[in-house]
Amino acid sequence: MILEDILKSKNCFKLVCGAGNENADEVEKLVYLYSKAGCNIFDVSANIEVIRAAKMGLRKAGITDNRFICVSVGIKGDPHVNKASIITENCKRCMKCFSVCEQRAIKSCIVDESKCIGCEKCFRVCAYDAIKMFNRPTDLNKILPEIIKEGVDCIEFHAVSDNDEDVFEKWNIINSIFDGVLSICIDRAKLSNEKFVERIKNMFKLRFGKLTIIQADGTPMSGGVDDYNSTLQAVACADIVRKADIPAYVIISGGTNSKSKALAKLCGVEINGVAVGSYARKIVKDYLCDKMSFDEALKIASKLVKSC
């Protein structure tokens, strides 16, 4: 079965390991677990070691059919490629940042950049101006040829910026280098509804006749809660894409959880799949740090995949 067949089935589940998650060991464990649970697509960082780790997870699972690797790339201003850093002289060691970091990226008031996904939870909770966020966009001309040589099934471009010129410069580079399946991850944080649709349509001008996915990103990196409200914006974004009659497969993300597919159905919004990141990782975090058995984690992960 090819990727398009899975999208047509409208039962596609995509695990978002995190565009900024460069912890190869964690990615391998996530891919191994969720592959066994029935996940179809694994979204990983544009990092060769991480891509190899994801493939190792698939090999260890013994399941390679109907499993696909998607690599995410971002641009300046994209929160998915942000990283946190602690300003030592300002830090009061209150440990609030440590307590809110679901990636376990903070230890002894030092941020492990390989684990940090740029969610800004530590930044928002700090009362002492001791945490700064910095952006680390991908050098597409350097990394794309390496990614393509390594072998991936899809490249996802995070078109999250109010700078049209930068977005389309990077989009042209991607299309000129990679001729395979592309996914456009886009939200409305910096765009009006009209501009949101306009940008997608303009990006599609380079994609005539080529398999393209729109990942309607509701509220990026906000899916830690399993309720309908958290996933509402993702469904709303997908609804805008559908009403604009854009000829693409639509996957929802950003606040997604076990309620996402049900809410889309209730709202009459046609989707081809659900991409889950924060929530999917949160529910198996004890497995990732060896505090939960694989069998228990598999039951939890399988339940999520089945709901989507």
N, C-alpha and C positions, 0 to 999 in steps of 0.2 A: 504494500500500500504506500502511495506517495503522500506527501504533506497535504496536497490539495484535496485528496480524498478525505483525509481526517477533518479538514476545515469544512468540507461540504457536509459532513455528518453532523456538524453543529455540536459535537461533543468533545472538542479539543480542550485539553488541560495543559497549561503552560506553567512550569515552575520558574519563578524569577529568583535565581540565586543571588542576584544583586549586581548591577552594572559596576558598582564600586567594590564588590566583594572579591578580593584577590587572595583569599585564604584557600589555597588549593585543597588542603585536607578536608575542609568543611564542604567545599563544592563536591568533591568526590563522594562524600558520605550522603549528601543531599540527593545527588543524581542516582546513586545506588538505591537508596530508600524509595524515592518517588518513582523510579523506573519500575521497581517491583510493585508499586501501588497503582500503576497504570498511566502515569504521566506521559504525554506525547512529546512535548517540546521543553527543552531546558535552556533558559536564557542565562548566559554567563558573561563575565567581564571580557573585554578585549585584551586578554593577557594569554600568551601562548601556554604558560604553565597551567593556567586555570582551564583552558580548553582541553589540554591533555588530561587533566585530572577528571574532567567531566566524561571524557571518553573512557577513561579507566573505570569510572563508576559504572558505565554501561557494560563494559566487558565483564566486570566482576558480577554484575547482575545476570549476565548471560542472556540479556534481552537487547537486541540491536534492531530488530524489525519494528517499524512504526515509531521509532525514537529519533528525534532530530535535535541538533545543536544550533542554537541561535546566539549570535554574539552582538552585544549592545555597544554602540559607540555614541559619544555625546559631544557637545560643543560648549564653548564658554557660556556660562550662565545656567547650564543644565544642573539641577540639584543632584542628579544621579551620579555625577562625577565629582561631587564635592568631598572634601575630607575635613576632619576636625583636628585642631591642634591646641594643646593646653599651654597657656602662658604661665610658666612656673612662678614668676615673681608675683603674679596676681592671685594664684591659687591658694585657697584657705583650707584645702583638704577636707571639705565638707562631705565629699563622696556622693553628692547628689547626681553628678554626671555618671558615676559608676552604676548607680542604682537604676537609671533609666536606659542605659545602653543595652539593648536586646541582642546586639552583636557580640557582646563581651569583648569590646575593642579597647576598653580603658582599664589599665592596671597600674597601680602606684603612680597615679596622676600622669600617665603617659599613654598616648593614643597609638594603638597598633594600626597603622594605615592600611595594612592588608585586610583587616577585618572591618574597618570603618566604611559605611555605605553612604555617608553624607546626609543622614536623616534629620540632623540638627536638633535632636531631642536633648542632647547634652548642652548645646548652645543656648537653647531656650530656658533650661532649668538653672543655668549658672547665674548667680546674683552678684558675682564679683568681676565680671568682664574678663574672665580668665580663659575663655575659649573663643577661638577665632575659626572661621571657616574659610577654606581656600579652594579654588577651582583647579582641577587638573584635567583639562580636556585632552582628547586623543589626537595624536598626530596621524591623520588618516593616510597620508602618502607613505608613511613609514610602516604603520601597523597593518593596513589592509592587505598588502601583498603577502605578508607573513601569515595572516589569518587564512587567506585563500589557499596558500600552499599547505597549511596544516589540515585544511579540509573542514568546512562547516556547511550547514544546510541553509542558513538564513543570516542576514545581517540586519540588525534593527538600528535605525537612526533616531535618536532622541531629539526631535525638532522643537525643543523647549527653549525658546528665546524670543525676544521682541526685536531682534536684529535680522530682518529679512535677508539682507545681503550675505550675512554669515551663514544663515541656514541654507540658502540656495547654492552658495559656493561649495559647502561641504556636501550637499546632496548631489551636485554635479560630479564631484570627485568620486563619491561612492558608486554612482551609476556608470562612470567611465571605467572603473576598475573591476567592479563585480557585476556579473550578468545573471546572477541567480535570484532567488526569492529575497525580497526586501520587505521590511516592516517599518512603518512610520509610527513612532510613539509620540503622541502629542496630547497636551492638555490645554485648558483655557485659563491658566493662571495669569498669563500675560497677553491674552488675546480675547477680543470680543467674539461673540458667536459668529458674526459675519466674517471676521478676519480668520477665525479658526477654519471655517469652510473654504475661504479663499486660498489659504495657504495649502491645504490638502489638495485642492483642485489643481493649483499651479504645480505642485510636486508631482501630480499624476501625469502631467504632460510628457514626462520622460519615461513613463511606465506603460505605454500603450501595448496591450497584448501580453504583458508580463505579470506573473503572479505577485500580487502586492497585498500586504496586510496592513490594516489600520489598527493600531493598539490605542484605543480610546482611554486615556489615562485620567481618571477622575481626580483624585487627590493623591499625588505620588507619595509613596512610603507612609501611608496612613492606615494600613490594614491590620492593625493589631487587635481590633475588636471585632467580634463575630455578630454583627447586627445589620439591619437593613440600612440604617442611616449612613454607616461608613461606606457603603457601596453605592449610594444614591448617585453621586456625581459621575461615577464610571458609566452607569446606565444612561444618565442624561447626555454624556458625551457621545455615546454610541447612538443614541436617538437622533442627535443632530447630524451625525454622519449618514445615517439611514435616510433621513428626510431630505438630505442634500442629494440623494440618489448617486452617491459616489460608488463606482463599480469595484469594490474591494471586499475582501473578507474582513470581518470586524471581530476583534478580541477586546474584552474589557479588562482594565487593570486600574491600580490606584485606589486602595481602600477595599479591594475585593476580598471575599471570604466565602464561607459555605452558603451564604444567602444570596450571592450575586446572580447566579443563573435563575433562581426562583424569582427574584425581583425583576429581572429583565423580562421574564415570561409574563409576570403580572402586569407589567407596563406595556406589553405588546411590542417590545423592542427585539428585533431579530439579531442574534449574535452567533458567531461561529465558534466561540470558545471563551474561556476565562483564564487570565494570567494572574496567579497569586504569588505574592512575594513575602511581605512582612508576616502575614498571618500563617502562611504555610511553614515558614521557618520557625515561628514562635511556638507552634503547637508541638514541635519535635525538638525543641532546644535542649531538653534533657538527654535526648539520644545523641545529639551532636557533642555533648560534653561527657558522654559515657555514663550518664546517670539513669538511663532508661534502656531496656532491652530492645533489640531490633524488632522482635515480634510485636511488642507493645506499640512501638513507633509505627510499624507497618499498619496496624489496625487503625491508628489515628490518621495516618496519611491516606490510606485507602478510602476512609470515610469522606475525607475532604474531596479527593479526586472524583468519587462517585457523585457527590452533590453538585459537581460542576459539569 
